[in-house]
Amino acid sequence: MSAGEPLVEVRDLAKHFPIKRGVVFQRKVGAVRAVDGVSFDVNRGETLGIVGETGCGKSTTARLIMRLHDATSGEVRFDGRDITRMKGAELKKVRPEMQMIFQDPYSSLNPRKTVGSIVSEPFAIHGLYPDKQARRRAVRELMDTVGLNTEHYNRYPHEFSGGQRQRIGVARALALKPKLLIADEPVSALDVSIQAQVLNLLRDMQRRFGLTVVLISHDLSVVRHMCDRVAVMYSGKIVELAPNEQLYSHPSHPYTRELLAAVPRARWYRGASVS
């Protein structure tokens, strides 16, 4: 898969957050270089893992690709199109092809809306299924696809477990049949017993819909199981990018070796129920 055609091309991507001082007249005194000159490709159909310690810039990189943040410099090309400075209607046309699953399955869902409303929101925003009955059927099909009981259509997020809430997030992300799915720490807020279920779901959805996936995680055991290639980030830069087995068996960068040495061997998911 790593030799395939790129769906996402990232070149010299940077995001610097300004540091300001002053109560009334604020002035810039520096900047936090959250992402500092990152370049990589994501090939069609593959799963690319981005790993690193908290604060290394991996989640900011994901949000730059999704255009949830505007880049300070650099370029992101999606399916051959430069989306870095797209705005308005032009960007809205690209949105359905790129979707994201967020880390916290509760805070990413509107507690005042039912599951049916949450999952159908992408349809409403992009003008799909104007007929209410057709939209309701489409939502129920999505709920069934991700393993949710369709009878819970009118329930609210607080009435579900953490794993079920994450399934709601997956259903919402799949609603517009995207080409790219970015999963930002999708299981870190879940119990260990539920993590394998959500990972199995993501693998199944990728196979069923032909998704290209970027998996953001600090859990090297999850990344080893899920990903074809792995990018290691440190202080806003990618210090190593290699195929899965090569990186885990022969890491070349000292920081990668330190990360691997810090993970107990019992957590490598060998023989686990994840498939």
C-alpha angles and dihedrals in degrees: 000000000000090000093057131108114288118249093182124034118188118190127185091329116184137175120186119184112207122238111215135189133195134068102235106008104037118197131190112251100170146328140247108233096213092165117018119185103327120178129178143124130235111210124216113272097007132113114231117194122208113197137176143117124295111290096022093120102254096125091044088053089053092051091049090054089049091046091238084127126035113236121242088216141338134061140273117197117192118192089342095311125111103233097171095103102020115134141182120350093000092058092042090061090058096045097082090059094055122053136168138212111208129220101244110054092198105046091045091061124072105244091206095059130074122239090255092055093045095051093042094050094090089054091053094047094050097038098247125149097010088182108087095216092050090049091049091052091049091051092049090050090052092049090051091048093057094043101260123140107251089213087071092067092118098043124110126237094254089062092065134074121248092261092049091049090053088052088055088054090050091050091051091049092051095046095095095041096242127200093215127044120187114196111194108199090321096179105029093097093049133088115263091245090058098043095078091052093055092044090050089051092052092049091049093049091049092054094043098047101027093241128180107221135201109194117198113198146142090206107095093190091059092046092049091054098043109034138078094198133016131212117198116209127200126173094345096312135096106241098177136016120180145139113284101254093041093053095048096043100037111018111184103193121073091227091054090051090051092051092050093046090055094058118086111238090231089071097061091103091236107165092000123146092255109110 
